[in-house]
Amino acid sequence: STFIGGFVVAFVKGWKLTLVLLATIPLVVGSGGVMAVLITKAASRGQEAYAEAGNIVEQVIGAIRTVLSFTGEKKAVEDYGKELKKAYKASVQQGLASGLGLGCAMAAMFLTYSLALWYGSKLIVSNQGYTGGSVLSVIFGVLIGGMSLGQASPSL
């Protein structure tokens, strides 16, 4: 509903600018959707790695007498350390995905702002019935509609 509402407001306030900004919607939607998918995958990998590390600790503590009798403390610590390294790598990848995804989404949004302000100023100067307020209404309508579609895409 936010997608449709944003575009209805944008078309009512200024159809010419809205049509120009429709060209940027795939960029805004795509960057938001890719960001959501990448973050979700990276988070699940991190959770799996931490679950493996927890499993090792659980097994060692459950059989602590056996581990101590065979002097397996070093091996248990090494195994736990390996799993924590995997979890650390997954967390770093998740941070990288979050940063790159958010950076791409913000770049798409700011590029859309710049296109809209440039073309909107052309429409204002050429006396085609646009004002600064109508240009801003179109910008926010299109961007809010596009971002809502991008956020909904992983659920589809």
C-alpha positions as CSV (number, residue, x, y, z in Angstrom):
1,S,0.0,0.0,0.0
2,T,2.9,2.4,0.6
3,F,4.2,1.6,-2.8
4,I,0.9,2.5,-4.5
5,G,0.3,5.5,-2.2
6,G,3.7,7.0,-2.9
7,F,3.2,6.8,-6.6
8,V,-0.4,8.1,-6.5
9,V,0.8,11.2,-4.7
10,A,3.8,11.6,-7.1
11,F,1.6,11.3,-10.2
12,V,-1.0,13.8,-8.8
13,K,1.7,16.4,-7.9
14,G,3.7,16.1,-11.1
15,W,3.4,13.5,-13.7
16,K,6.4,14.6,-15.9
17,L,8.9,14.4,-13.0
18,T,7.4,11.1,-11.8
19,L,7.9,9.5,-15.2
20,V,11.5,10.6,-15.2
21,L,12.0,9.2,-11.7
22,L,10.4,5.9,-12.6
23,A,13.6,5.2,-14.5
24,T,15.5,5.1,-11.1
25,I,13.1,2.8,-9.4
26,P,14.8,-0.4,-10.5
27,L,18.1,0.9,-9.0
28,V,16.4,1.9,-5.7
29,V,14.4,-1.4,-5.4
30,G,17.3,-3.6,-6.6
31,S,19.8,-2.1,-4.1
32,G,17.4,-2.4,-1.2
33,G,16.4,-6.0,-2.2
34,V,20.0,-7.1,-2.7
35,M,21.0,-5.6,0.6
36,A,18.3,-7.4,2.5
37,V,19.2,-10.8,0.9
38,L,22.9,-10.4,1.5
39,I,22.5,-9.4,5.2
40,T,20.1,-12.3,5.8
41,K,22.5,-14.9,4.3
42,A,25.4,-13.5,6.2
43,A,23.5,-13.5,9.5
44,S,22.5,-17.1,9.0
45,R,26.1,-18.2,8.3
46,G,27.2,-16.4,11.5
47,Q,24.5,-18.1,13.6
48,E,25.5,-21.5,12.2
49,A,29.1,-21.0,13.1
50,Y,28.3,-19.9,16.6
51,A,26.0,-22.9,17.0
52,E,28.9,-25.2,16.0
53,A,31.1,-23.5,18.6
54,G,28.4,-23.9,21.2
55,N,28.0,-27.5,20.3
56,I,31.7,-28.2,20.9
57,V,31.5,-26.5,24.3
58,E,28.4,-28.4,25.2
59,Q,30.1,-31.7,24.3
60,V,33.2,-31.0,26.2
61,I,31.4,-29.8,29.4
62,G,29.0,-32.8,29.2
63,A,32.0,-35.2,29.1
64,I,34.5,-33.2,31.1
65,R,35.7,-36.2,33.1
66,T,36.5,-38.1,29.8
67,V,38.2,-35.0,28.3
68,L,40.3,-34.5,31.4
69,S,41.3,-38.2,31.7
70,F,42.6,-38.3,28.1
71,T,44.1,-34.8,28.5
72,G,42.0,-33.5,25.6
73,E,41.7,-29.9,26.9
74,K,44.1,-28.5,24.2
75,K,42.2,-30.2,21.4
76,A,38.9,-29.0,22.7
77,V,40.2,-25.4,22.9
78,E,41.7,-25.7,19.4
79,D,38.4,-27.0,18.0
80,Y,36.5,-24.2,19.8
81,G,39.0,-21.6,18.5
82,K,38.6,-22.9,14.9
83,E,34.8,-22.5,15.1
84,L,35.1,-19.1,16.6
85,K,37.3,-18.0,13.7
86,K,34.6,-19.2,11.3
87,A,32.1,-17.2,13.3
88,Y,34.3,-14.1,13.3
89,K,34.8,-14.4,9.5
90,A,31.0,-14.7,9.0
91,S,30.5,-11.6,11.2
92,V,33.0,-9.6,9.2
93,Q,31.3,-10.7,6.0
94,Q,28.0,-9.6,7.5
95,G,29.4,-6.2,8.4
96,L,30.8,-5.9,4.9
97,A,27.5,-6.8,3.3
98,S,25.7,-4.4,5.6
99,G,28.1,-1.6,4.8
100,L,28.1,-2.2,1.0
101,G,24.4,-2.7,0.8
102,L,23.6,0.4,2.8
103,G,26.1,2.4,0.8
104,C,24.6,1.2,-2.5
105,A,21.1,2.0,-1.2
106,M,22.1,5.4,-0.1
107,A,24.0,6.1,-3.4
108,A,20.8,5.1,-5.3
109,M,18.7,7.4,-3.2
110,F,21.1,10.4,-3.5
111,L,21.5,9.9,-7.2
112,T,17.7,9.9,-7.5
113,Y,17.6,13.1,-5.4
114,S,20.1,14.7,-7.7
115,L,18.3,13.7,-10.9
116,A,15.0,14.9,-9.4
117,L,16.3,18.2,-8.3
118,W,18.0,18.9,-11.6
119,Y,15.0,18.0,-13.7
120,G,12.6,19.6,-11.2
121,S,14.5,22.9,-11.5
122,K,14.3,22.7,-15.3
123,L,10.5,22.3,-15.0
124,I,10.2,25.2,-12.5
125,V,12.3,27.5,-14.7
126,S,10.4,26.6,-17.9
127,N,7.1,27.6,-16.1
128,Q,5.4,24.2,-16.6
129,G,3.3,24.5,-13.4
130,Y,5.8,23.1,-11.0
131,T,6.9,24.6,-7.6
132,G,9.5,23.6,-5.2
133,G,6.9,22.0,-3.0
134,S,5.5,19.9,-5.8
135,V,9.0,18.8,-6.8
136,L,9.7,17.7,-3.2
137,S,6.4,15.9,-3.0
138,V,7.1,14.0,-6.2
139,I,10.7,13.1,-4.9
140,F,9.4,11.8,-1.6
141,G,6.5,10.0,-3.1
142,V,8.6,8.1,-5.6
143,L,11.4,7.3,-3.2
144,I,9.2,6.1,-0.4
145,G,7.2,4.0,-2.9
146,G,10.4,2.5,-4.4
147,M,12.0,1.8,-1.1
148,S,8.9,0.1,0.3
149,L,8.9,-2.2,-2.8
150,G,12.6,-2.9,-2.2
151,Q,12.0,-3.8,1.4
152,A,9.0,-6.1,0.5
153,S,10.9,-7.9,-2.2
154,P,12.7,-10.5,0.0
155,S,9.2,-11.5,1.4
156,L,7.8,-12.1,-2.1
